Amino acid sequence: MENLEFDDIISDDEVIEIPHEVRKINTQAYDKSVSDIVRMIEDGDINLNPEYQRNYIWDNKKSSLLIESIILNVPIPVIYVSQEEDDSWTVIDGLQRLNSLYRYFQRDYKLSGLEILTELNKSDIKTLNPKAVRVLKNGLLRIIVISHDSHPEIKYDVFMRLNTGAVKLNDQELRNCLYRGSLNDKLKNIVAKPNILKLFNLESPHNRMADCELILRFLSLLDNYDKTNDHINNYKGRMKNFINEYLLKYKNLNADALKRLDNMIEDTSKTIIEIYTVNAFKRFNSEGQYESTLNRSLMDILFISTTVLPSDRLLKNKDKIFARYKELVINDTEFRNSVTIGTSDTKVLNYRLNRWISEIKKIINE
């Protein structure tokens, strides 16, 4: 299964008010020569994010036309980058342009398909005529740098608006770009685990990181879980912002914390399968059969409840728990609505979580 399909409807369009005093975005414009840009890529000062670029790489003809345009002094669209805390740049918009330049200087391809400078066809950087090489190396590209001290949510929203490529980055691909760090790297390892693949109905990690977002969603909720009241604190009705805040806060977790997180998710996913089967994240239809799509809202309650409640008592009562779960999903209208309609609403989210944990507690405390 290549795509993850969901049947719950998210109402994630609420505008979050950001205080005016912190509502800032700082930018700086640079005109960089092609030779400077290639050097910066080689030195690691510009990060091309190979995790997602491999899926959308330009073919050699399209890359060749970019080289021709620079030699002809045709204006190239502005490139946008994010400044990291170490002052390196991560490319947000313009990835394929920079990647095409870098690949040409690495002799990865020869020019082809040129219709104006036809004499340059079949030339790589070593066989290109000296005049064309000089013009290419001195060609200027305008780069807009959005500084690391800009407000994270404003920065994220700006990058979503700049996200104009032929294949637009989704929310998680953009997080992968903006919030690089040890946690982001660990997510890619977690989603390759057999139990996670089974629960997400995948044969291999999702090629557009939808599985990483689901794990992040769970971790964000768990981090804000209030065990006294069985609800989520600090959630304001917009899941993407909620996830962004979590990843920004914990993006550089140390090795011990990452190991604990890894073990916790492994234990939780194993227990979920033992109680609810590998189809745990699918709803039942009115005949009691599993539907084909996944449901994020069911993931919320099963991930959280299985993590925060004692696994030995859950497993001891697994048959009763599963029977009650199935009954609620099929027959309880209010509960069923809470996992299908307006599911990112704060009250709806807390209702379904509190309701399910309460149901489990009644069973394990009998």
C-alpha positions, 0 to 999 in steps of 0.5 A, a space after each residue: 500500500 503506497 498511500 495512507 488513506 483515512 476516514 476521519 474528517 479533520 477540521 484543522 483550519 482554525 487560525 491560531 492567534 500569535 501575540 503581536 510582539 512575537 509575530 515577526 519574520 526576519 529575512 535577508 536577500 543575497 545574490 550568490 554566484 553559481 560557483 559560490 552556491 556549489 562550494 557552499 553545497 560541497 562544504 555543507 553550508 547549504 543542505 539539499 535534504 536528500 531524504 525527499 529530493 530523491 523522489 522528485 529529482 529533475 531529469 537531465 533535460 530539465 536540468 540542462 535547460 536550467 544551465 542553458 538559462 543561466 548561460 543565456 542570463 535568463 532570470 531564475 526564480 528566487 530561491 528561499 532557504 531557512 537559516 539553521 542555528 549553526 548558520 547553515 541553510 536548508 533549502 525550502 523552495 528551489 531544491 531542484 534548481 540547486 540540486 541540478 547545478 550541483 549535479 552538473 558540477 559533479 559531472 553527473 550528467 551532460 547537457 541535452 535537449 538544448 534548442 538555443 545553445 545547441 552546440 553545448 549539447 553533450 558537454 559536461 562541466 569539463 568539456 564545456 567551452 571556457 567562455 560558457 564555463 565562466 558565464 555559468 560560474 559567475 551567474 547570479 541567483 537571488 536567495 532569500 534567507 529566513 533567519 532562525 530567530 523568526 517566529 516558528 509558526 509564522 516561519 512554517 506558514 510562510 514556507 507552506 505558501 512558498 511551497 510551489 514545486 511540481 510536487 508540493 511538500 506535505 506538512 511532514 516533509 516540511 517538518 523534516 526540512 525545518 526541524 532537523 535533529 535527532 528526533 526527526 532521524 529516530 522517527 524514520 527508524 521507528 516507522 520501519 519497525 514491523 509492528 508499526 508497519 503492520 498497524 499502518 498497513 504498509 509494506 515499507 515506510 511511507 515514501 512521503 512520511 505520512 507514517 512519521 507524522 502519525 507517530 509524531 501526532 501520538 508523541 505530541 498528545 502523550 507529552 501533553 496528557 493529563 493523567 488526573 483528568 484523562 485529557 490533553 493540555 495545551 491543545 488549541 484545535 489545530 493539530 499541525 501547530 500542536 505537532 510543530 511545537 512538540 517537534 521544535 521542543 524535542 528535536 534534539 533529544 539525547 541518545 538515552 531519551 531516544 532509546 526510551 521513546 523507541 522502547 515505549 513505542 515498540 511495547 505499545 504497538 505490540 500490546 495494541 496488536 495483541 488486544 486489538 489485532 493488526 487492524 486496530 486503527 480501522 473502524 468497523 462497519 455496521 456489520 462488524 467488518 473492518 473498513 479499508 481505511 485507517 482512522 487517526 482518531 482511533 490511533 489517538 485513543 489506542 496509542 494513548 490508553 495503551 501507553 498510560 495504562 498498565 499493560 499486564 492488566 490490559 492484556 489480562 482483560 484483552 477480550 473484554 476490552 476488545 469487545 467493548 471497543 467494538 461495541 462502542 465503534 459500531 453502536 455508540 453514535 456519540 463515540 462514533 461521531 467523535 472519531 469521524 467528524 470534526 476530529 481535531 476539535 479540542 472538545 471532541 478530541 478530549 471526549 473520545 480520549 476520556 471516554 475510552 480510558 474511562 471504559 477501560 478503567 471500568 473493565 480492569 478495575 472490576 
